[in-house]
Structures are given as structure tokens and as C-alpha cells.
Amino acid sequence: MTDIERATMARVTWRLLPFLLLLYIISWLDRVNVGFAKLQMNTDLGMSETAYGLGAGIFFIGYALCEVPSNLLLVRFGARIWIARIMITWGLISAGMMFVQGETSFYVMRFLLGIAEAGFLPGIVYYLSQWFPREQRAKAVSWFMIGIPLSIVFGGPLSGWLLGFDGHLGLHGWQWMYLVEGLPATILGFVVLGFLTDKPSEAHWLTAEQRNWLTERIEVEHNEAVARHGVGLGGALLHPTVWLLALIMFCCQTGSYGLTLWVPTIIKGLSGFTDFQTGLISAIPYIAAALGMVLIGRSSDRSGERILHLAVPTFIGALGFIATGILSSPVPAMIAITVAAVGDYGTRGPFWAMPGKFLSGSSAAAAIALINSMGAVGGFVGPYAVGYLKDATGSFTSPLFLLAGVLFAGSVLTLFLRKSPTLK
């Protein structure tokens, strides 16, 4: 690594990644805090487990429908403006969840929240591809995506604490939680307008030499991808490798959301803890998952290997789900949940480094959004299937075995990526 590369990437890393990480923590918290709201909301509103699972999952229907158009609009208007728009609208709707009065309003608000947030993750992944060279991309994505587990690490205890305000000023605890956790997204949306820079050539916080070096480096890589594979916008949306990646993401997200949106209920059922204690204990698997994401992403970048760094953790995650379904003692079950979380979430860095190997520009933006749309469908299937099977069987064993099977399928599908000439 040359001196100019080292200095430039250090400045880009410290300028962008901590801020994007903060945005993603807030994003994910507003997406999954419904799992903590359920500890009170279901009783207050008289909702069944199936109704909760449907409402938790319907977010992803709105999200999936708007992913591709949202990411194409991001390319048109620029990441700064579009990410700010996403954050402001989702923050207002998330805070508005406090006004839910029953199943119908719960479904409507979750659906609208999905529409508002659509394009955020693929938009950031595309944005990072404009700033980080190929061999540093998995690590950058991993550092950004540790916002997923960190949102639970910080959000779990916070949500549990806010639930304790039940009855203050005539509001339920879950209403306080939605209000307090929703508004920061709107505030940060306005901060985005003044802080983010759309592309390296506009980065006045870099020296002229650094701007020129990074702009040229990214352009060379994008031109190489176009020259080597020549995938246009339409071709990207029909490309076999894109759809294989989309199916794999569906499997991974079915597992992760099936776990995340139910883990507070699972832990409380195992332990009988209070809401605040449940929030604290819920953080443990995600501390390990954050560490796993960084280490797996770093290993993938150093070796240049992506596929096994995706297949092996996914397989391990499936084993964790099986163990969680079998074990009933709190400590072993928590260890199993931790293994499941590390295996499932640890794949994100290597996974999202792959589309940029053969796609660029609007083609990359559309393909990344399509892949994430399939993941969003998994986000609907996972929570709903868990709720339905829990109501049908009275136990979490069958739902967890189902999630394990889906992750096993994802691990096997990953091995077929070896046959893709675009990833060689």
C-alpha cells in the first residue's frame, strides 16, 4: 500500500464509517424495536402471536416494493439528498407508531415504515462502492453493518428501560419507546445534508492529491467491471448471479429477522426476566455478532476469498438455530442463540463485496436493491412463519428448526457461486 493510498483511505474511513454506522444503528433500531414493544403492546392491544408476526413482517413488503426505484432515485439525486429524505420520513413514521390502536393500524404503520426506509441499506452499500476500492470493500461494509448487532446491544437495554415508563403522562411504555427512538432519525436526516459528500471529486476534506487519486482509482475499477462483463441496467436485473445472490440473501434474512424480531420473547420465556433485564440479556448475542462481522470481513479482504466466508458462517448459524430449538436451559440456549447470530450476521461483509466485482453505476445500484428486496421478502417470511408456528404448536422449536433449514439451503446455494464466471 502506497503512502497516498494509506493516508487517503484512513481519512475516508474515519470521516464516513463512524457516521454511517450511527445512521445504521438508528435505522435498524427503528426497524426491530417492535420486538421489544411486543412485550407490552400485544397485551395492551389484544393481538395474537400471528398478528404480531404479520405486522412485524409486513414492513418488508413495503420495503421490497420500493427498493429498486428508491436506489435508482438515489443515483439520480445523489446519496446525500436521498439518504436524508429516507431518514427524515422513516423517523417521523417510526415515532408515529406510538399512535397504533389495533391490528389494522399496526399493519398500516409498519407497511408505511417499510416504504419510507426502502433504499437505505442498498443505497449505503452503493455509496461505499464509490469510496472504497474493491479489496477494502468487505471490511468497510462489515464496519458499517455492525450497526445491525450494535442496535440491539444499545437498543435492547434502552428499549427495556423505556418500557418501564408505562403509565407516565398517560402513555404506555411501548409508546414512549417508539417516540424516543424514532425522533433521532429525523434529526440525523438534517445532519446528513450538511455532512455527507456524494463522491470523492467533491470531497473538500481531502487534499487535491487525495481527491484525484481516489477518483481515478474508483473510476478505473468501475471501467474494468464494465469492460470485463458489460452488464447494463436491464442485464443486471436479469443476471443469473444477481438472482443467485438474491436467493442467498433471502435465506440469510429469513433467519436473521426470524431471530431478531422474536429474540426478546424467546429470552423472556426462557428466563422470566423483567423487560429491562430482557433488554440487557438480548444484547449478548449481538456483541458477539458485531465482533464476528468485523473479523470475518477482515479475513475475507485479506485472503480475497468471498464464497467460503459466506457459506461456512451460514452453516454454523443454522446449527445455532437447531441448538436453540432443542435447549430449554437459559445459559446453553443463550450460547446457541449467540452462535446463530454470529453465523448469520457474520456473512454480510463478504456478501456485499461481491456485486461490485461485476457491476457498476446504475446497474450496481439496481442489482443491489433487487438483492436486498429479496432479503426483505425473507424479512417478511421469517417473523410471520415464527409467529404462525408458535401459535400452531405452542413452542419455538418448530419455528427455529424451520429457520435452520432455510439457512442450510442458503449455505448450499452459496457453493454454486463458484460456477459464476463473473465472480472469478
Secondary structure, DSSP 4 states (H G I P E B T S, - for coil): --HHHHHHHHHHHHHHHHHHHHHHHHHHHHHHTHHHHHHHHHHHHT--HHHHHHHHHHHHHHHHHHHHHHHHHHHHH-HHHHHHHHHHHHHHHHHHGGG--SHHHHHHHHHHHHHHHTTHHHHHHHHHHTTS-GGGHHHHHHHHHTHHHHHHHHHHHHHHHHHTTTTGGG--HHHHHHHHHHHHHHHHHHHHHHH--SSGGG-TTS-HHHHHHHHHHHHHHHHHHHHHH---HHHHHH-HHHHHHHHHHHHHHHHHHHHHTTHHHHHHHHH---HHHHHHHHHHHHHHHHHHHHHHHHHHHHH---HHHHHHHHHHHHHHHHHHHH--SHHHHHHHHHHHHHHHHTTHHHHHHSGGGT--HHHHHHHHHHHHHHHHHHHHHHHHHHHHHHHHHSSSHHHHHHHHHHHHHHHHHHHGGGG-GGG-
